[in-house]
Amino acid sequence: MGLFRSRKVYYLYNPNTLTYERVYPSTKDRFFAVLRHLSSGILIGAGVFLVSMYSFRSPVEVLMEKENSLLQTQYDILSRRLDEALGVLDDIQERDENLYRVIFQARSIPESVRKSGFGGTNRYDYLMNLSNSELVMESTKKMDMLSKQLYIQSNSLEELFSIGKDLEKRSQCVPAIQPVANKDLKQMASGYGMRIDPIYRTLRFHSGMDFSAPIGTDIYATGDGKVIASGWKQAYGNCIIIDHGYDFKTLYAHLSKSLVSVGQKVTRGEVIGKVGNTGKSTGPHLHYEVLLRNQPDNPAKYYYKDLGPEEYDQMIQLAENHGQVMD
């Protein structure tokens, strides 16, 4: 008895009747047949899907790739522009520090303040999970640096603008003439810097300039200000100190006589005392100091109101050539 199949219709040969009899499959056979076909379809579909997924990109993936490429290009451009902006800002800061602040004699802004960073090591951790995280973090850091340095520079320019508005009044207060009549420069005795002590014969720092002159010679205020000291001051002898504001003070020592009192306001060119030989002094002269922020500064820098370029150069040479001071 043999089995014969035609177009998925099954026949079974019956030797008794010598005929083929049609065989009807059971429900179980039909279930497994359907399951086989379904499994085959699923496997073939999954294979096609995997091949398509790894071989062909979807329109969404293509669009996302283009967007990521465009975003990276934009960050590259932003990073370069930030570098250019920081370079321009560096130039402005340098001019601000070495030109404008020198001209206006404003306080210096330390590099540690201008270039200070941000606290905390985890400030940019939230960017770590982004694509191109290093580029994004670097651009963000540059943006933060630029923002902070611009804020500091803006405040600096506001300060200089305020000083500039007050420039006329300030110019009257800044020490700008010699404290004794010395047009011929013959009164110069010793300059600012390392000099030989006249008593101890040792090298020491001389914080002012000495002008030799007869006792009783007029001494002039070198800028507008207010007298904050008038009297005896240790080695200085009879001494006058004037506060000119704007971080400037001047000191006049070894006087024979003071003509002003504490609290009195004086103007540039006003006679405030007489040359003497008091205190630690080896002869009649005036010891004159300029103090900028309570630190001695070279008085020779402040004679531009009554000396021309040639006279100024001559005075500097005379001051340098005198190695011994008079106090």
C-alpha angles and dihedrals in degrees: 000000000000134000119237124189127196122178093336090310111120125217129186122204114234111204092194094060094025089228139109112251123201116247119213113207119233124246090256092054091049092049093053091045091054090045091053092051092045092049091049090051093049093049092048091047092049091049092050091047093050093047090049093046094053097035102042131041120223121238088250092055092048090051093047091049090052091048092050091049091049091047092051090050091051091050090049090053091045091051092051092048091049089052089052092048092049089050092053090047090051089056092049091049092050092051090044092053102037102032117020096037091046092051093048092035090230123163116278119249107225118238088236089063097043093048100031116143133219125275123246130049095228097056094116101032091110088068095055095091095054123100111260086017095167092055092045093048093048092050091048091051091051091049091051091048092049092048094050096044091048089053092052092045091048090054089047092054091047089054092048091047089053090050090048093054089054093044098112093053091042092052089058092052102044111094104255111154137057114269093231133037102273109148092141091046091229093124093067111117107162139349140221121289139040110356140161114266109238094218106032094032091221130126113260140156115272107207098196145015128276122220115192113217139147117275110271096033112146118260118206132208105244095210142004114282149111127282110242099171134026119165145049117342116180112261091001093069113199103010141178125201121192124195108212096180122231088084093297129126131166129206127205115191143186092031122170089208139009118214097188137064134217112282094023117133116227135187131219111280095020115136107245103168150340131266114256146159103244129137122010097352134136096200145351108304145120120250107205128189135183115207120198112191087346092302123111114256128188106273090206088075091066107055097090094117096065105022129071122214095268093046091047092052090048092050092051091052092049091049092049093049095057107085099175125065127212097230 
